Each structure stands twice: as C-alpha cells, then as structure tokens.
Amino acid sequence: MMVGKTIRVLRVARDLSQGELARAVKVSPGYLSLIESDKREPSLSFLKKLATYFNIPVGFLLLEDRNVRAFDPNQRRLLNEIRHSLLDYLVSRDVPDRKPKRQLNAK
C-alpha cells in the first residue's frame, strides 16, 4: 500500500472529504489530493499532523509494497494480513471528537 492510498483509506473510513481533512491538518486540498494520488511525496511534518489527527503511529503511514516482491510467498501473505488487520483496527476504533467511522472492507 502506498502512502497516498493509506491516507485515502483512513480519510474515507472516517467519512471525511479531502477539504475537511486538509483543513483539519492545515494543508491545502490540492496538496492532499496530490499526496493521495501518489503524485507528490508527503513531508514528514505533514505525516506527523496526519498521525496526530488519526491517533496512529507515523510508521503506519509509511508501510509500502515496494520491497515486498523480495519476500517469499508466505512472508508476503503474512505481511499483507498484518497490514489489513492493523488498518481494520485503526479505522474501526472510536476516535473522540471526530466524525463517525464508515465500515471498511480492505481485503
């Protein structure tokens, strides 16, 4: 999963528009759109703001598929199961003072 896709999944699961999330983390909607479509690399300060907003570790946003091909099939399967489980947990838990979450089928 690329950084942009991860951010998009978290945003949609919380039923937020790009504009709403952009305002919440103090960036332009255009910048957020570029990040979500993986046309621009996010800055560390932006990732920290998102992690704070979603109450998640910054490292979760950095999980990517780039080097997964080097793993054997069992390792890839295990890594994907861990990613999906963590994502399901993050979007299903209650976040105080935020919009209600939407049910997510990440698989």
N, CA, C and O atoms as CSV, one atom per row, in Angstrom:
chain,resi,resn,atom,element,x,y,z
A,1,MET,N,N,0.845,-1.177,0.000
A,1,MET,CA,C,0.000,0.000,0.000
A,1,MET,C,C,0.887,1.236,0.000
A,1,MET,O,O,1.806,1.349,0.811
A,2,MET,N,N,0.617,2.129,-0.880
A,2,MET,CA,C,1.390,3.360,-0.953
A,2,MET,C,C,0.875,4.349,0.093
A,2,MET,O,O,-0.236,4.201,0.602
A,3,VAL,N,N,1.675,5.337,0.404
A,3,VAL,CA,C,1.322,6.328,1.424
A,3,VAL,C,C,-0.010,6.999,1.088
A,3,VAL,O,O,-0.882,7.117,1.948
A,4,GLY,N,N,-0.166,7.433,-0.149
A,4,GLY,CA,C,-1.395,8.119,-0.546
A,4,GLY,C,C,-2.631,7.258,-0.390
A,4,GLY,O,O,-3.670,7.725,0.075
A,5,LYS,N,N,-2.514,5.997,-0.783
A,5,LYS,CA,C,-3.655,5.091,-0.662
A,5,LYS,C,C,-4.016,4.861,0.803
A,5,LYS,O,O,-5.195,4.793,1.153
A,6,THR,N,N,-3.019,4.744,1.643
A,6,THR,CA,C,-3.264,4.567,3.073
A,6,THR,C,C,-4.012,5.769,3.636
A,6,THR,O,O,-4.974,5.615,4.388
A,7,ILE,N,N,-3.564,6.965,3.266
A,7,ILE,CA,C,-4.223,8.191,3.744
A,7,ILE,C,C,-5.661,8.241,3.241
A,7,ILE,O,O,-6.573,8.570,3.999
A,8,ARG,N,N,-5.866,7.918,1.974
A,8,ARG,CA,C,-7.213,7.940,1.407
A,8,ARG,C,C,-8.128,6.963,2.136
A,8,ARG,O,O,-9.265,7.305,2.460
A,9,VAL,N,N,-7.643,5.751,2.396
A,9,VAL,CA,C,-8.459,4.751,3.094
A,9,VAL,C,C,-8.848,5.250,4.483
A,9,VAL,O,O,-10.002,5.113,4.889
A,10,LEU,N,N,-7.893,5.828,5.213
A,10,LEU,CA,C,-8.202,6.360,6.541
A,10,LEU,C,C,-9.214,7.498,6.455
A,10,LEU,O,O,-10.138,7.568,7.265
A,11,ARG,N,N,-9.046,8.385,5.482
A,11,ARG,CA,C,-9.949,9.531,5.328
A,11,ARG,C,C,-11.362,9.069,4.996
A,11,ARG,O,O,-12.328,9.516,5.615
A,12,VAL,N,N,-11.482,8.179,4.022
A,12,VAL,CA,C,-12.800,7.695,3.601
A,12,VAL,C,C,-13.465,6.903,4.724
A,12,VAL,O,O,-14.676,7.001,4.919
A,13,ALA,N,N,-12.689,6.128,5.454
A,13,ALA,CA,C,-13.251,5.348,6.564
A,13,ALA,C,C,-13.829,6.247,7.644
A,13,ALA,O,O,-14.764,5.857,8.343
A,14,ARG,N,N,-13.284,7.444,7.784
A,14,ARG,CA,C,-13.801,8.423,8.758
A,14,ARG,C,C,-14.838,9.348,8.134
A,14,ARG,O,O,-15.284,10.307,8.763
A,15,ASP,N,N,-15.222,9.051,6.882
A,15,ASP,CA,C,-16.242,9.819,6.175
A,15,ASP,C,C,-15.890,11.302,6.089
A,15,ASP,O,O,-16.733,12.169,6.318
A,16,LEU,N,N,-14.633,11.576,5.756
A,16,LEU,CA,C,-14.151,12.948,5.612
A,16,LEU,C,C,-13.917,13.253,4.137
A,16,LEU,O,O,-13.465,12.396,3.378
A,17,SER,N,N,-14.230,14.479,3.743
A,17,SER,CA,C,-13.868,14.916,2.402
A,17,SER,C,C,-12.397,15.326,2.423
A,17,SER,O,O,-11.815,15.509,3.493
A,18,GLN,N,N,-11.804,15.467,1.249
A,18,GLN,CA,C,-10.423,15.951,1.203
A,18,GLN,C,C,-10.335,17.340,1.826
A,18,GLN,O,O,-9.380,17.644,2.540
A,19,GLY,N,N,-11.315,18.170,1.560
A,19,GLY,CA,C,-11.325,19.519,2.114
A,19,GLY,C,C,-11.373,19.524,3.636
A,19,GLY,O,O,-10.663,20.295,4.282
A,20,GLU,N,N,-12.207,18.665,4.205
A,20,GLU,CA,C,-12.318,18.595,5.664
A,20,GLU,C,C,-11.007,18.151,6.300
A,20,GLU,O,O,-10.551,18.744,7.278
A,21,LEU,N,N,-10.400,17.098,5.738
A,21,LEU,CA,C,-9.138,16.630,6.302
A,21,LEU,C,C,-8.040,17.665,6.100
A,21,LEU,O,O,-7.236,17.907,7.000
A,22,ALA,N,N,-8.005,18.275,4.922
A,22,ALA,CA,C,-6.986,19.290,4.641
A,22,ALA,C,C,-7.083,20.435,5.646
A,22,ALA,O,O,-6.065,20.888,6.170
A,23,ARG,N,N,-8.296,20.902,5.916
A,23,ARG,CA,C,-8.469,21.979,6.907
A,23,ARG,C,C,-8.017,21.530,8.299
A,23,ARG,O,O,-7.393,22.292,9.037
A,24,ALA,N,N,-8.340,20.289,8.643
A,24,ALA,CA,C,-8.010,19.782,9.980
A,24,ALA,C,C,-6.500,19.706,10.210
A,24,ALA,O,O,-6.031,19.917,11.329
A,25,VAL,N,N,-5.743,19.406,9.159
A,25,VAL,CA,C,-4.287,19.278,9.309
A,25,VAL,C,C,-3.542,20.483,8.722
A,25,VAL,O,O,-2.315,20.494,8.626
A,26,LYS,N,N,-4.329,21.500,8.334
A,26,LYS,CA,C,-3.779,22.782,7.879
A,26,LYS,C,C,-2.888,22.679,6.637
A,26,LYS,O,O,-1.765,23.182,6.609
A,27,VAL,N,N,-3.433,22.007,5.603
A,27,VAL,CA,C,-2.798,21.977,4.283
A,27,VAL,C,C,-3.886,22.295,3.261
A,27,VAL,O,O,-5.071,22.302,3.593
A,28,SER,N,N,-3.487,22.555,2.036
A,28,SER,CA,C,-4.482,22.830,1.002
A,28,SER,C,C,-5.085,21.516,0.505
A,28,SER,O,O,-4.420,20.480,0.521
A,29,PRO,N,N,-6.353,21.561,0.060
A,29,PRO,CA,C,-6.956,20.361,-0.504
A,29,PRO,C,C,-6.173,19.852,-1.728
A,29,PRO,O,O,-6.105,18.646,-1.965
A,30,GLY,N,N,-5.593,20.765,-2.491
A,30,GLY,CA,C,-4.789,20.365,-3.647
A,30,GLY,C,C,-3.574,19.552,-3.247
A,30,GLY,O,O,-3.245,18.557,-3.892
A,31,TYR,N,N,-2.899,19.979,-2.170
A,31,TYR,CA,C,-1.737,19.242,-1.676
A,31,TYR,C,C,-2.158,17.844,-1.234
A,31,TYR,O,O,-1.494,16.860,-1.559
A,32,LEU,N,N,-3.256,17.759,-0.497
A,32,LEU,CA,C,-3.745,16.460,-0.042
A,32,LEU,C,C,-4.101,15.576,-1.231
A,32,LEU,O,O,-3.808,14.381,-1.224
A,33,SER,N,N,-4.722,16.147,-2.241
A,33,SER,CA,C,-5.071,15.384,-3.441
A,33,SER,C,C,-3.825,14.820,-4.124
A,33,SER,O,O,-3.817,13.664,-4.547
A,34,LEU,N,N,-2.777,15.633,-4.232
A,34,LEU,CA,C,-1.527,15.167,-4.841
A,34,LEU,C,C,-0.915,14.019,-4.038
A,34,LEU,O,O,-0.406,13.055,-4.610
A,35,ILE,N,N,-0.969,14.130,-2.721
A,35,ILE,CA,C,-0.424,13.082,-1.847
A,35,ILE,C,C,-1.238,11.798,-2.022
A,35,ILE,O,O,-0.672,10.720,-2.205
A,36,GLU,N,N,-2.576,11.917,-1.965
A,36,GLU,CA,C,-3.431,10.735,-2.066
A,36,GLU,C,C,-3.290,10.020,-3.409
A,36,GLU,O,O,-3.453,8.802,-3.481
A,37,SER,N,N,-2.991,10.757,-4.457
A,37,SER,CA,C,-2.835,10.134,-5.772
A,37,SER,C,C,-1.380,9.737,-6.037
A,37,SER,O,O,-1.031,9.347,-7.151
A,38,ASP,N,N,-0.537,9.840,-5.007
A,38,ASP,CA,C,0.883,9.476,-5.071
A,38,ASP,C,C,1.638,10.235,-6.162
A,38,ASP,O,O,2.572,9.713,-6.770
A,39,LYS,N,N,1.214,11.472,-6.393
A,39,LYS,CA,C,1.909,12.325,-7.349
A,39,LYS,C,C,2.921,13.232,-6.658
A,39,LYS,O,O,3.703,13.925,-7.310
A,40,ARG,N,N,2.893,13.216,-5.332
A,40,ARG,CA,C,3.838,14.015,-4.553
A,40,ARG,C,C,4.166,13.272,-3.268
A,40,ARG,O,O,3.297,12.660,-2.647
A,41,GLU,N,N,5.429,13.337,-2.882
A,41,GLU,CA,C,5.857,12.722,-1.622
A,41,GLU,C,C,5.460,13.637,-0.463
A,41,GLU,O,O,5.709,14.841,-0.521
A,42,PRO,N,N,4.854,13.092,0.577
A,42,PRO,CA,C,4.468,13.928,1.716
A,42,PRO,C,C,5.681,14.317,2.556
A,42,PRO,O,O,6.663,13.580,2.635
A,43,SER,N,N,5.594,15.478,3.173
A,43,SER,CA,C,6.662,15.901,4.078
A,43,SER,C,C,6.494,15.184,5.413
A,43,SER,O,O,5.410,14.701,5.738
A,44,LEU,N,N,7.557,15.123,6.164
A,44,LEU,CA,C,7.499,14.492,7.481
A,44,LEU,C,C,6.547,15.256,8.397
A,44,LEU,O,O,5.811,14.646,9.172
A,45,SER,N,N,6.556,16.587,8.314
A,45,SER,CA,C,5.653,17.364,9.174
A,45,SER,C,C,4.192,17.072,8.836
A,45,SER,O,O,3.346,17.025,9.729
A,46,PHE,N,N,3.891,16.879,7.553
A,46,PHE,CA,C,2.528,16.526,7.147
A,46,PHE,C,C,2.144,15.154,7.701
A,46,PHE,O,O,1.041,14.975,8.217
A,47,LEU,N,N,3.056,14.187,7.593
A,47,LEU,CA,C,2.782,12.849,8.121
A,47,LEU,C,C,2.571,12.883,9.630
A,47,LEU,O,O,1.726,12.158,10.155
A,48,LYS,N,N,3.327,13.713,10.324
A,48,LYS,CA,C,3.149,13.847,11.775
A,48,LYS,C,C,1.770,14.421,12.104
A,48,LYS,O,O,1.115,13.975,13.046
A,49,LYS,N,N,1.332,15.417,11.319
A,49,LYS,CA,C,0.000,16.000,11.535
A,49,LYS,C,C,-1.094,14.953,11.320
A,49,LYS,O,O,-2.040,14.859,12.102
A,50,LEU,N,N,-0.952,14.174,10.259
A,50,LEU,CA,C,-1.942,13.122,9.987
A,50,LEU,C,C,-1.954,12.075,11.095
A,50,LEU,O,O,-3.016,11.653,11.554
A,51,ALA,N,N,-0.773,11.666,11.514
A,51,ALA,CA,C,-0.684,10.658,12.574
A,51,ALA,C,C,-1.349,11.165,13.848
A,51,ALA,O,O,-2.047,10.418,14.534
A,52,THR,N,N,-1.128,12.426,14.155
A,52,THR,CA,C,-1.764,13.017,15.338
A,52,THR,C,C,-3.276,13.060,15.151
A,52,THR,O,O,-4.026,12.695,16.057
A,53,TYR,N,N,-3.722,13.499,13.993
A,53,TYR,CA,C,-5.158,13.602,13.724
A,53,TYR,C,C,-5.845,12.239,13.843
A,53,TYR,O,O,-6.885,12.120,14.491
A,54,PHE,N,N,-5.265,11.217,13.223
A,54,PHE,CA,C,-5.873,9.883,13.246
A,54,PHE,C,C,-5.472,9.068,14.471
A,54,PHE,O,O,-5.956,7.954,14.666
A,55,ASN,N,N,-4.584,9.626,15.298
A,55,ASN,CA,C,-4.119,8.950,16.509
A,55,ASN,C,C,-3.510,7.582,16.175
A,55,ASN,O,O,-3.890,6.552,16.731
A,56,ILE,N,N,-2.551,7.618,15.248
A,56,ILE,CA,C,-1.859,6.414,14.807
A,56,ILE,C,C,-0.361,6.670,14.804
A,56,ILE,O,O,0.051,7.830,14.809
A,57,PRO,N,N,0.467,5.636,14.797
A,57,PRO,CA,C,1.913,5.843,14.681
A,57,PRO,C,C,2.268,6.317,13.266
A,57,PRO,O,O,1.686,5.843,12.290
A,58,VAL,N,N,3.206,7.236,13.154
A,58,VAL,CA,C,3.641,7.741,11.851
A,58,VAL,C,C,4.115,6.592,10.971
A,58,VAL,O,O,3.883,6.600,9.762
A,59,GLY,N,N,4.768,5.617,11.560
A,59,GLY,CA,C,5.292,4.493,10.794
A,59,GLY,C,C,4.225,3.735,10.031
A,59,GLY,O,O,4.510,3.166,8.978
A,60,PHE,N,N,2.999,3.715,10.542
A,60,PHE,CA,C,1.933,3.017,9.831
A,60,PHE,C,C,1.709,3.628,8.450
A,60,PHE,O,O,1.422,2.913,7.490
A,61,LEU,N,N,1.840,4.944,8.353
A,61,LEU,CA,C,1.636,5.627,7.071
A,61,LEU,C,C,2.730,5.295,6.067
A,61,LEU,O,O,2.555,5.487,4.863
A,62,LEU,N,N,3.853,4.800,6.561
A,62,LEU,CA,C,4.999,4.542,5.692
A,62,LEU,C,C,5.109,3.098,5.222
A,62,LEU,O,O,6.034,2.760,4.483
A,63,LEU,N,N,4.181,2.241,5.637
A,63,LEU,CA,C,4.198,0.851,5.173
A,63,LEU,C,C,3.908,0.829,3.683
A,63,LEU,O,O,2.872,1.325,3.242
A,64,GLU,N,N,4.810,0.261,2.914
A,64,GLU,CA,C,4.652,0.237,1.460
A,64,GLU,C,C,4.899,-1.155,0.913
A,64,GLU,O,O,5.426,-2.028,1.602
A,65,ASP,N,N,4.515,-1.344,-0.323
A,65,ASP,CA,C,4.667,-2.626,-1.012
A,65,ASP,C,C,5.931,-2.716,-1.857
A,65,ASP,O,O,6.178,-3.759,-2.462
A,66,ARG,N,N,6.716,-1.690,-1.918
A,66,ARG,CA,C,7.834,-1.646,-2.858
A,66,ARG,C,C,8.780,-2.834,-2.767
A,66,ARG,O,O,9.167,-3.379,-3.801
A,67,ASN,N,N,9.163,-3.251,-1.576
A,67,ASN,CA,C,10.149,-4.318,-1.430
A,67,ASN,C,C,9.523,-5.671,-1.119
A,67,ASN,O,O,10.235,-6.626,-0.807
A,68,VAL,N,N,8.218,-5.759,-1.201
A,68,VAL,CA,C,7.528,-6.994,-0.848
A,68,VAL,C,C,7.868,-8.122,-1.823
A,68,VAL,O,O,7.872,-9.291,-1.435
A,69,ARG,N,N,8.148,-7.789,-3.068
A,69,ARG,CA,C,8.449,-8.832,-4.059
A,69,ARG,C,C,9.685,-9.648,-3.694
A,69,ARG,O,O,9.844,-10.781,-4.146
A,70,ALA,N,N,10.550,-9.072,-2.883
A,70,ALA,CA,C,11.763,-9.784,-2.476
A,70,ALA,C,C,11.455,-10.879,-1.452
A,70,ALA,O,O,12.290,-11.754,-1.220
A,71,PHE,N,N,10.276,-10.843,-0.840
A,71,PHE,CA,C,9.907,-11.837,0.161
A,71,PHE,C,C,9.349,-13.083,-0.514
A,71,PHE,O,O,8.865,-13.037,-1.645
A,72,ASP,N,N,9.428,-14.190,0.205
A,72,ASP,CA,C,8.812,-15.395,-0.335
A,72,ASP,C,C,7.289,-15.285,-0.147
A,72,ASP,O,O,6.829,-14.434,0.615
A,73,PRO,N,N,6.509,-16.124,-0.823
A,73,PRO,CA,C,5.039,-16.002,-0.778
A,73,PRO,C,C,4.449,-16.041,0.631
A,73,PRO,O,O,3.494,-15.316,0.911
A,74,ASN,N,N,4.991,-16.863,1.517
A,74,ASN,CA,C,4.463,-16.919,2.886
A,74,ASN,C,C,4.720,-15.623,3.642
A,74,ASN,O,O,3.862,-15.166,4.397
A,75,GLN,N,N,5.889,-15.028,3.446
A,75,GLN,CA,C,6.185,-13.753,4.095
A,75,GLN,C,C,5.279,-12.645,3.554
A,75,GLN,O,O,4.791,-11.814,4.320
A,76,ARG,N,N,5.055,-12.632,2.237
A,76,ARG,CA,C,4.163,-11.621,1.646
A,76,ARG,C,C,2.754,-11.759,2.192
A,76,ARG,O,O,2.118,-10.764,2.539
A,77,ARG,N,N,2.262,-12.995,2.269
A,77,ARG,CA,C,0.920,-13.237,2.787
A,77,ARG,C,C,0.805,-12.754,4.227
A,77,ARG,O,O,-0.168,-12.091,4.586
A,78,LEU,N,N,1.796,-13.084,5.053
A,78,LEU,CA,C,1.784,-12.667,6.447
A,78,LEU,C,C,1.826,-11.146,6.574
A,78,LEU,O,O,1.084,-10.568,7.368
A,79,LEU,N,N,2.685,-10.500,5.801
A,79,LEU,CA,C,2.779,-9.043,5.836
A,79,LEU,C,C,1.463,-8.395,5.422
A,79,LEU,O,O,1.028,-7.428,6.046
A,80,ASN,N,N,0.830,-8.912,4.386
A,80,ASN,CA,C,-0.456,-8.367,3.951
A,80,ASN,C,C,-1.546,-8.577,4.995
A,80,ASN,O,O,-2.386,-7.699,5.191
A,81,GLU,N,N,-1.546,-9.719,5.663
A,81,GLU,CA,C,-2.517,-9.962,6.729
A,81,GLU,C,C,-2.317,-8.983,7.877
A,81,GLU,O,O,-3.287,-8.463,8.428
A,82,ILE,N,N,-1.072,-8.732,8.236
A,82,ILE,CA,C,-0.777,-7.775,9.311
A,82,ILE,C,C,-1.248,-6.378,8.918
A,82,ILE,O,O,-1.885,-5.689,9.714
A,83,ARG,N,N,-0.936,-5.961,7.698
A,83,ARG,CA,C,-1.362,-4.628,7.226
A,83,ARG,C,C,-2.871,-4.486,7.272
A,83,ARG,O,O,-3.389,-3.500,7.797
A,84,HIS,N,N,-3.588,-5.477,6.720
A,84,HIS,CA,C,-5.047,-5.399,6.692
A,84,HIS,C,C,-5.639,-5.412,8.098
A,84,HIS,O,O,-6.585,-4.676,8.377
A,85,SER,N,N,-5.101,-6.226,8.967
A,85,SER,CA,C,-5.600,-6.277,10.345
A,85,SER,C,C,-5.369,-4.954,11.059
A,85,SER,O,O,-6.253,-4.458,11.757
A,86,LEU,N,N,-4.188,-4.386,10.885
A,86,LEU,CA,C,-3.891,-3.110,11.525
A,86,LEU,C,C,-4.783,-2.010,10.968
A,86,LEU,O,O,-5.289,-1.183,11.727
A,87,LEU,N,N,-4.978,-1.988,9.675
A,87,LEU,CA,C,-5.837,-0.983,9.065
A,87,LEU,C,C,-7.278,-1.145,9.546
A,87,LEU,O,O,-7.927,-0.156,9.886
A,88,ASP,N,N,-7.778,-2.363,9.578
A,88,ASP,CA,C,-9.132,-2.602,10.085
A,88,ASP,C,C,-9.272,-2.104,11.517
A,88,ASP,O,O,-10.271,-1.474,11.862
A,89,TYR,N,N,-8.279,-2.382,12.348
A,89,TYR,CA,C,-8.320,-1.911,13.734
A,89,TYR,C,C,-8.340,-0.389,13.800
A,89,TYR,O,O,-9.128,0.196,14.542
A,90,LEU,N,N,-7.473,0.246,13.024
A,90,LEU,CA,C,-7.361,1.708,13.088
A,90,LEU,C,C,-8.628,2.414,12.649
A,90,LEU,O,O,-9.002,3.431,13.233
A,91,VAL,N,N,-9.292,1.896,11.634
A,91,VAL,CA,C,-10.489,2.572,11.161
A,91,VAL,C,C,-11.738,2.175,11.934
A,91,VAL,O,O,-12.750,2.869,11.837
A,92,SER,N,N,-11.709,1.095,12.692
A,92,SER,CA,C,-12.898,0.661,13.412
A,92,SER,C,C,-12.981,1.177,14.842
A,92,SER,O,O,-14.050,1.135,15.451
A,93,ARG,N,N,-11.874,1.660,15.384
A,93,ARG,CA,C,-11.911,2.115,16.775
A,93,ARG,C,C,-12.512,3.512,16.851
A,93,ARG,O,O,-12.495,4.265,15.878
A,94,ASP,N,N,-13.035,3.841,18.010
A,94,ASP,CA,C,-13.616,5.159,18.232
A,94,ASP,C,C,-12.520,6.195,18.375
A,94,ASP,O,O,-11.511,5.973,19.043
A,95,VAL,N,N,-12.743,7.336,17.730
A,95,VAL,CA,C,-11.822,8.461,17.833
A,95,VAL,C,C,-12.633,9.622,18.393
A,95,VAL,O,O,-13.551,10.098,17.725
A,96,PRO,N,N,-12.324,10.091,19.600
A,96,PRO,CA,C,-13.112,11.160,20.211
A,96,PRO,C,C,-13.103,12.428,19.364
A,96,PRO,O,O,-12.101,12.770,18.737
A,97,ASP,N,N,-14.243,13.114,19.361
A,97,ASP,CA,C,-14.389,14.417,18.696
A,97,ASP,C,C,-14.154,14.353,17.199
A,97,ASP,O,O,-13.782,15.364,16.603
A,98,ARG,N,N,-14.350,13.239,16.587
A,98,ARG,CA,C,-14.205,13.119,15.141
A,98,ARG,C,C,-15.491,12.546,14.585
A,98,ARG,O,O,-16.319,12.017,15.327
A,99,LYS,N,N,-15.655,12.652,13.285
A,99,LYS,CA,C,-16.842,12.105,12.637
A,99,LYS,C,C,-16.902,10.592,12.844
A,99,LYS,O,O,-15.864,9.951,13.006
A,100,PRO,N,N,-18.108,10.016,12.841
A,100,PRO,CA,C,-18.203,8.563,12.959
A,100,PRO,C,C,-17.521,7.875,11.792
A,100,PRO,O,O,-17.431,8.414,10.689
A,101,LYS,N,N,-17.047,6.674,12.064
A,101,LYS,CA,C,-16.321,5.947,11.027
A,101,LYS,C,C,-17.263,5.171,10.140
A,101,LYS,O,O,-18.384,4.841,10.529
A,102,ARG,N,N,-16.792,4.883,8.937
A,102,ARG,CA,C,-17.537,4.091,7.964
A,102,ARG,C,C,-16.979,2.686,7.982
A,102,ARG,O,O,-15.781,2.499,8.197
A,103,GLN,N,N,-17.828,1.688,7.761
A,103,GLN,CA,C,-17.370,0.303,7.723
A,103,GLN,C,C,-16.439,0.121,6.530
A,103,GLN,O,O,-16.730,0.613,5.440
A,104,LEU,N,N,-15.329,-0.577,6.721
A,104,LEU,CA,C,-14.328,-0.749,5.678
A,104,LEU,C,C,-14.112,-2.210,5.373
A,104,LEU,O,O,-13.985,-3.036,6.278
A,105,ASN,N,N,-14.070,-2.523,4.098
A,105,ASN,CA,C,-13.706,-3.866,3.651
A,105,ASN,C,C,-12.412,-3.740,2.897
A,105,ASN,O,O,-12.434,-3.570,1.678
A,106,ALA,N,N,-11.263,-3.817,3.583
A,106,ALA,CA,C,-9.946,-3.557,2.993
A,106,ALA,C,C,-9.446,-4.711,2.146
A,106,ALA,O,O,-8.516,-4.523,1.362
A,107,LYS,N,N,-10.013,-5.877,2.266
A,107,LYS,CA,C,-9.487,-7.035,1.535
A,107,LYS,C,C,-10.033,-7.154,0.179
A,107,LYS,O,O,-9.680,-8.081,-0.550
